[in-house]
């Protein structure tokens, strides 16, 4: 059976020379570096959050500005057309621009005489449509709008067919 030894004193052990030669960094330097790291991290988080909020505000402002610009353009267009004919009151028209006048004229006689770039003002409640040529400052055509209930349309149909509005 092994004998039990009692340790009466602890002798310090010397570190090998390569370990003893290393110098330790003072605690205050570590503390200062950690504080600087936290400050820099906080600054980046603040800058990112501020940039995101500013970006969202710019987007909202630009969307609002675009809506206001469209409303102003519609008001100007209504004022131009109103010089030629009395337009329905109490309703803001839906405005569209003709991009393919030939095809429209072939499908519906209402568009005969229209040119690409002409404006269509549609008054749904008054059930009237007006084609206006801003280049010539002329009303091209005026007609009633027949609103038909929307049928269940397949996804591949064009947007103009989905509206269910036709002019006669």
Secondary structure as UniProt FT lines:
FT   HELIX           17..20
FT   HELIX           27..82
FT   TURN            83..84
FT   STRAND          94..97
FT   HELIX           101..107
FT   HELIX           109..111
FT   TURN            112..113
FT   TURN            116..117
FT   STRAND          119..123
FT   TURN            124..127
FT   STRAND          128..133
FT   TURN            134..137
FT   STRAND          138..147
FT   TURN            155..156
FT   HELIX           159..162
FT   STRAND          165..167
//
